[in-house]
Amino acid sequence: MGVRIDPLTMAETVAATEKFVRDKKPLHLMGVNADKLNQCATDEAIKKIVNESEIINADGASVVLAARSVSYTHLTLPTIA
């Protein structure tokens, strides 16, 4: 599909975000759900915006489960406390 998703845990996402803040660098953190992936499939401008984000997280079980269905096991579902 051509959309990059960073296989980060919640803790890794927070740590990466904190590093951008400490380094005073701009950050565009994007959460990608099934709807956004469908938009990327038909709209190159949206796909470019997503892929140029510094951090791209899977936003929702549908994205994680779809990745697992094609044997990509590096995405995790967040734990709800």
N, C-alpha and C positions, 0 to 999 in steps of 0.2 A: 504494500500500500504506500510505502515511502514516507511514513510518519515516524519520527524518532520518539521513543518513549524511554525515559531514564528509569532503570530498574532500581529505584531508591526506596528504602524503607522510610517511614515517617521520621525517625531519628536522623537518618542520613539527609533527608530533605531539609530538616531544620538546621543541621550543621552546615550544609552547603549554603543555605540562605544567610545564616549568621556570618559566614565568611565573606559573602558579597557585601553585607552591611559593614563589617569591620574594614574591608578594603575600599569602602566608599565607591563601589562599582554599581552601575545600574543593573537591575535584574527584572526580567520578565519571566515569571513562573506561571506555567500554563497547566491546567488540569484538563486532560483529554478524556472525554466520555464517548460512548458509541455514536451519539449524534454528531459530535465534532469530527470523529473519524469519517463518518458518512459525508460531511461537508467537504473534508479534505479530498475525498475521492473524486469530487466533481468540481471543485473550485481551487485552482492553483494558487490564487492569492491567499486564501485561508491557509492552505498547506504551507506556503512560504512563511507566513506569520507564525504558525505553530512551530515549524522546524527551526526558525531563527530564535526562538525562546531559549534562554539559558538553561532552564530546568523544565522538563516536561514530565508530569506525573500521570499515571493511569488514574482516572477519576471514575471509579465504580467497578463493581464486580463484573459487569459485562465485558469490559476491556480485559481484565485479568483472566477471566474464564476463556475468552476468545483466544488470548495468547497461549494459554495452556492447551487449548484444543489443537494447536499446531505445534505442540511440544516445546513451547517457550516457557520455561519455568522460573524465570528470574523476577517476575512481577509478583508482589505479595498483596493480599487483601489487608487493609488496615484493621487493627484491633480496636474495637469499641469498648471502652472501660465502663 
